[in-house]
Amino acid sequence: MKTAREWKKYFPVFLMLLLAVIPAFVTGNYYRTVCCQAMLYAIVALGLNFIVGLSGLMTLGTAAIYGLGSYVSALFCVKLGWNPWAALIPVLISGWLIGKGLGYPSLRVQGVYLSLATIGFNEIVRNLLTNLEWTGSGTGIRNIPVYEIGGFAFDTQIRSYYLIYAVLLLFIVIAWKIVNSRWGRAFKAVKDNPDALEVCGINIANVKITAFTLSAIFAVVAGAMYAHFNRYITPATYTTDLSISFVVMLIIGGLGNFWGCIYGAYIVAFLPQLLRPIGLTYKLIYAVIIMLLVVFFPNGIFHDIRRYLGLHRVLKKGGEEG
């Protein structure tokens, strides 16, 4: 009989198999689209976890980075005729530059001041995308080409789903390797004991900048995937509200919890859609539910439920022995 600890190591496989068979049970194109959106959110959340979850810094400019990834890829493909796969090169370069650019302010400001600085960055980017003519202004960019491999176009919901699923798997592996590497330990040390990190001779500035850079690369790639999946982008998508939603995903899943990033992404993506039939008050109900989850599950919904069940078993066993 396998113990709970032994079964735990098989959980990632079960989770990935579950995501792989979702299209067989979700038949409507609308909810398949939401599934794709949730996986893209999960990629962003995995990257944001390096900053917020592990390093203990706060950024509210992730939506702008996500949007810049979308626009860089869309502009290179629509305006210059690049292949979407080739456009990933400037997308990755932009992510590296954005991460470096946002990482340096984190060396000067902390806490709420860093949050305000990144909110400012988000609004600057959104306003530039809205007002510049070559970005399509407020109307955005249409007719963005889809990804293709050897003439096989990812131009249907099912095909797009499995392409994004494959990219999510890749980024899960990358994030897992980073979290369990010396960089992951350094990120955690920045949050828990930065003084000890300096004593060990590790440059805290480089660690923070690396966290921002990795997060930005994850976000721009997800943004590029979104642009070619949706085939139409507009600045109205990349608001500060979306940046807050990315942070909420981490809080619901549990700050620093690797798999919690994926749980949180699916909850934030699906919950508003499930509440829409209620009517105009669905946003209020959604906000109340999120607030209650944060209050009653401060360490992440699945972490706290698992801890509660473990405590319940201990108390029950103690009662039986008594």
Protein Blocks (a to p, Z undefined) as FASTA:
>chain_A
ZZfklmmmmmmmmmmmmmmmmmmmmmbfklmmmmmmmmmmmmmmmmmmmmmmmnopacfk
lmmmmmmmmmmmmmmmmmnopafklmmmmmmmmmmmmmmmmmmmmmmpgcjlmmmmmmmm
mmmmmmmmmmpmklopjnopehiacddeehiacfbfklmmmmmmmmmmmmmmmmmmmmmm
mklmmmmmmmmmmmlmmmnopafklmmmmmmmmmmmmmmmmmmmmmmmnopacfklmcfk
lmmmmmmmmmmnoghiaklmmmmmmmmmmmmmmmmmnommlmmmmmmmmmmmmmmmmnoj
klmmmmmmmmmmmmmmmmmmZZ
